[in-house]
Amino acid sequence: MSDLVLRDDRDGVAWLTMNRPAARNALSMALMTAMEAELIAIEADPSVRVVVIAGAGPAFCAGHDLREVRATPTREAYTELFALCARLMQRIVALPKPTIARVHGVATAAGCQLVASVDLAIAGQSARFATPGVDIGLFCSTPMVALSRAVGRKAAMEMLLTGDLMSAEHARSIGLVNQAVPDADLDAAVAALAARVSNGSPTAIAIGKAVFQRQADMDLPDAYAFASATMTENMLARDAEEGIDAFLQKRPPVWS
């Protein structure tokens, strides 16, 4: 385990903490590589049902490490950087286990992209969000991919064109985060949500995450056809039979 990403497993929940506090957890190549490695390990770990992503120190994540970026100003280096970031974000989306962001301080640029990429997010009320690339001559094009899929188009464009900091409550109102809670309650709120999500059937959740992403890009008839076929397969799975029987028998289900 890299000291750039700390992992702490508790009751089926893997807490991954980005650990570059002095750099506001800026996404260096090394940090992203370490995060990707942890997610690969977690995908293969049946004891983990939910993943929480957090940041050490005063901030969640301040985006890419601009000092590192400027240290190697070549096309090849930039291509490698953004390919790694894109791969990491897609791995988070494709992970067959729910992901939750625990957001405090700032989540800016690629840090905001990270929040937009996870399944669920809870922010402390003092947290702030922004995609401020325009202020340094760099439109946040890769954060835009995740952001435009998490919030409405006009809300996304306002963030991308102005670069202004957004409050946690405003982020909640546009759907970037699910909850904005008092800072003192942040850990408890994240733990409660993770515990609630972890109660579901791992099989059903893995199926559901994959279907959710694929149907979103289909037209309505195709989406229903795909979802209906998936429901049929899901109904034939052992967890669905167990879940329905447990409901009818008024007992807790025992998932496979």
C-alpha positions as CSV (number, residue, x, y, z in Angstrom):
1,M,0.0,0.0,0.0
2,S,1.4,3.4,-1.0
3,D,1.6,6.1,1.6
4,L,0.1,8.4,-1.0
5,V,-3.3,6.6,-0.6
6,L,-4.1,5.2,2.9
7,R,-6.6,2.3,3.1
8,D,-8.6,1.5,6.2
9,D,-11.2,-1.2,6.0
10,R,-14.1,-1.1,8.4
11,D,-17.2,-3.4,8.4
12,G,-17.1,-3.9,4.6
13,V,-16.3,-0.3,3.8
14,A,-12.8,0.6,2.4
15,W,-11.9,4.1,3.3
16,L,-9.3,5.5,0.8
17,T,-7.6,8.7,1.9
18,M,-5.5,10.7,-0.5
19,N,-2.5,11.6,1.6
20,R,-0.7,14.7,0.2
21,P,-2.0,17.2,2.7
22,A,0.6,19.8,2.1
23,A,-0.3,19.9,-1.6
24,R,-4.0,19.9,-0.9
25,N,-4.0,16.3,-2.2
26,A,-3.2,17.4,-5.8
27,L,-3.4,14.5,-8.2
28,S,0.2,13.8,-9.0
29,M,1.0,10.9,-11.4
30,A,2.1,8.9,-8.4
31,L,-1.1,9.5,-6.4
32,M,-3.3,8.6,-9.3
33,T,-1.3,5.5,-9.9
34,A,-1.6,4.5,-6.2
35,M,-5.3,5.2,-6.3
36,E,-5.8,3.0,-9.4
37,A,-3.8,0.2,-7.7
38,E,-6.0,0.3,-4.6
39,L,-9.2,0.3,-6.7
40,I,-8.0,-2.8,-8.7
41,A,-7.2,-4.6,-5.4
42,I,-10.6,-3.6,-4.0
43,E,-12.5,-4.9,-7.0
44,A,-11.0,-8.3,-6.4
45,D,-11.7,-8.2,-2.6
46,P,-15.1,-9.8,-1.7
47,S,-14.9,-8.4,1.8
48,V,-15.3,-4.8,0.5
49,R,-18.8,-3.7,-0.4
50,V,-18.5,0.1,-0.4
51,V,-15.6,2.5,-1.1
52,V,-15.2,5.9,0.5
53,I,-12.7,8.4,-1.0
54,A,-11.5,11.2,1.3
55,G,-8.6,13.6,1.5
56,A,-6.1,14.2,4.4
57,G,-5.4,17.6,5.7
58,P,-7.2,20.9,5.0
59,A,-8.7,19.9,1.6
60,F,-10.3,17.1,-0.4
61,C,-8.4,17.6,-3.6
62,A,-7.1,20.7,-5.4
63,G,-6.9,19.1,-8.9
64,H,-3.8,18.3,-10.8
65,D,-0.4,19.0,-9.4
66,L,0.5,22.1,-11.5
67,R,4.1,22.2,-10.4
68,E,4.5,18.6,-11.7
69,V,2.7,19.5,-14.9
70,R,5.0,22.5,-15.6
71,A,8.1,20.5,-14.7
72,T,7.8,18.4,-18.0
73,P,6.0,20.7,-20.6
74,T,5.9,18.2,-23.4
75,R,3.1,16.8,-25.5
76,E,4.1,13.2,-24.4
77,A,4.0,14.1,-20.7
78,Y,0.6,15.8,-21.0
79,T,-0.8,12.9,-23.0
80,E,0.3,10.5,-20.3
81,L,-1.1,12.6,-17.5
82,F,-4.6,13.0,-18.9
83,A,-4.7,9.4,-20.1
84,L,-3.9,8.2,-16.6
85,C,-6.5,10.6,-15.1
86,A,-9.2,9.5,-17.6
87,R,-8.4,5.8,-16.8
88,L,-8.7,6.5,-13.1
89,M,-12.0,8.2,-13.4
90,Q,-13.4,5.5,-15.6
91,R,-12.2,2.9,-13.2
92,I,-14.2,4.6,-10.4
93,V,-17.3,4.7,-12.6
94,A,-16.9,1.0,-13.6
95,L,-16.1,-0.3,-10.2
96,P,-18.8,-2.8,-9.3
97,K,-19.0,-1.4,-5.8
98,P,-20.6,1.9,-4.8
99,T,-18.2,4.8,-4.3
100,I,-18.8,7.7,-1.9
101,A,-16.8,11.0,-1.7
102,R,-16.2,12.6,1.7
103,V,-15.6,16.2,0.8
104,H,-14.2,18.9,3.0
105,G,-12.2,22.0,2.2
106,V,-11.9,22.5,-1.5
107,A,-12.6,20.2,-4.5
108,T,-11.4,22.0,-7.5
109,A,-10.7,21.1,-11.2
110,A,-9.8,17.4,-11.3
111,G,-10.8,17.3,-7.6
112,C,-14.3,18.4,-8.6
113,Q,-14.1,15.8,-11.4
114,L,-13.4,13.2,-8.8
115,V,-16.5,14.2,-6.9
116,A,-18.6,14.1,-10.1
117,S,-17.3,10.7,-11.0
118,V,-18.2,8.8,-7.8
119,D,-21.7,7.4,-7.2
120,L,-22.5,9.4,-4.1
121,A,-21.0,12.4,-2.3
122,I,-21.4,14.1,1.0
123,A,-19.8,17.5,1.8
124,G,-19.2,19.4,4.9
125,Q,-21.0,22.8,4.8
126,S,-17.7,24.7,4.6
127,A,-16.6,22.8,1.5
128,R,-16.2,24.6,-1.8
129,F,-16.3,23.4,-5.4
130,A,-14.9,24.9,-8.6
131,T,-13.6,24.2,-12.1
132,P,-11.3,27.3,-12.3
133,G,-9.2,26.3,-15.4
134,V,-10.4,29.4,-17.3
135,D,-8.5,31.6,-14.7
136,I,-5.2,30.1,-15.8
137,G,-5.9,29.8,-19.5
138,L,-6.8,26.1,-19.4
139,F,-10.5,25.1,-19.9
140,C,-11.4,22.2,-17.6
141,S,-12.2,19.9,-20.5
142,T,-11.6,16.6,-18.7
143,P,-13.4,17.6,-15.5
144,M,-16.2,18.7,-17.9
145,V,-16.8,15.1,-19.0
146,A,-17.7,14.0,-15.4
147,L,-19.3,17.2,-14.4
148,S,-21.7,17.4,-17.4
149,R,-22.9,13.9,-16.6
150,A,-23.5,14.7,-12.9
151,V,-25.4,18.0,-13.2
152,G,-27.5,19.9,-15.7
153,R,-25.8,21.5,-18.7
154,K,-26.3,25.1,-17.7
155,A,-25.1,24.4,-14.2
156,A,-22.0,22.7,-15.6
157,M,-21.3,25.5,-18.1
158,E,-21.6,28.1,-15.4
159,M,-19.0,26.4,-13.3
160,L,-16.7,25.8,-16.4
161,L,-17.0,29.4,-17.8
162,T,-16.7,31.3,-14.6
163,G,-14.4,29.2,-12.4
164,D,-16.2,30.6,-9.4
165,L,-16.2,28.8,-6.1
166,M,-19.5,27.1,-5.2
167,S,-20.8,26.4,-1.8
168,A,-21.6,22.9,-0.5
169,E,-25.3,23.8,-0.4
170,H,-25.3,25.1,-4.0
171,A,-23.5,21.9,-5.0
172,R,-26.2,19.9,-3.3
173,S,-28.9,21.9,-5.1
174,I,-27.5,21.1,-8.6
175,G,-26.9,17.4,-7.8
176,L,-23.1,17.5,-7.6
177,V,-23.3,16.1,-4.0
178,N,-26.1,14.3,-2.3
179,Q,-25.9,16.0,1.1
180,A,-24.3,19.1,2.7
181,V,-24.0,18.6,6.4
182,P,-22.4,20.4,9.3
183,D,-18.6,19.9,9.2
184,A,-18.7,18.2,12.6
185,D,-21.2,15.6,11.3
186,L,-19.4,14.8,8.1
187,D,-17.7,11.5,9.2
188,A,-20.9,10.3,10.8
189,A,-23.0,11.1,7.8
190,V,-20.6,9.3,5.4
191,A,-20.3,6.3,7.7
192,A,-24.1,6.1,7.9
193,L,-24.6,6.3,4.2
194,A,-21.9,3.7,3.6
195,A,-23.4,1.4,6.1
196,R,-26.9,1.7,4.5
197,V,-25.6,1.1,1.0
198,S,-23.5,-1.9,2.2
199,N,-26.7,-3.7,3.3
200,G,-27.7,-4.3,-0.3
201,S,-27.0,-7.4,-2.4
202,P,-23.5,-7.1,-3.9
203,T,-24.7,-8.9,-7.0
204,A,-27.6,-6.6,-7.6
205,I,-25.5,-3.5,-6.9
206,A,-22.8,-4.6,-9.4
207,I,-25.5,-5.3,-12.0
208,G,-27.2,-2.0,-11.2
209,K,-24.1,0.2,-11.5
210,A,-23.2,-1.3,-14.9
211,V,-26.8,-0.9,-16.2
212,F,-27.1,2.7,-14.9
213,Q,-24.1,3.8,-16.9
214,R,-24.9,2.0,-20.2
215,Q,-28.6,2.9,-20.4
216,A,-27.9,6.6,-19.8
217,D,-26.5,6.9,-23.3
218,M,-29.3,5.0,-25.1
219,D,-32.5,6.3,-26.5
220,L,-35.7,5.5,-24.5
221,P,-36.8,2.3,-26.3
222,D,-33.3,0.8,-26.3
223,A,-32.8,1.7,-22.7
224,Y,-36.0,-0.1,-21.7
225,A,-35.1,-3.1,-23.8
226,F,-31.7,-3.3,-22.2
227,A,-32.9,-2.8,-18.7
228,S,-35.7,-5.3,-19.2
229,A,-33.3,-8.0,-20.4
230,T,-31.0,-7.2,-17.4
231,M,-33.9,-7.5,-15.0
232,T,-34.7,-10.9,-16.4
233,E,-31.1,-12.1,-15.8
234,N,-31.1,-10.5,-12.3
235,M,-34.3,-12.3,-11.4
236,L,-32.6,-15.6,-12.2
237,A,-29.7,-14.8,-9.9
238,R,-29.5,-16.5,-6.4
239,D,-29.6,-13.1,-4.6
240,A,-32.9,-12.1,-6.2
241,E,-34.5,-15.4,-5.2
242,E,-33.1,-15.1,-1.7
243,G,-34.2,-11.4,-1.4
244,I,-37.8,-12.0,-2.5
245,D,-38.1,-15.1,-0.3
246,A,-36.7,-13.2,2.7
247,F,-39.2,-10.4,2.1
248,L,-42.1,-12.8,1.9
249,Q,-40.9,-14.7,4.9
250,K,-40.3,-11.4,6.9
251,R,-36.7,-12.2,7.6
252,P,-33.3,-10.6,6.8
253,P,-31.8,-11.8,3.5
254,V,-28.5,-13.7,3.4
255,W,-26.6,-12.5,0.3
256,S,-24.3,-14.8,-1.6
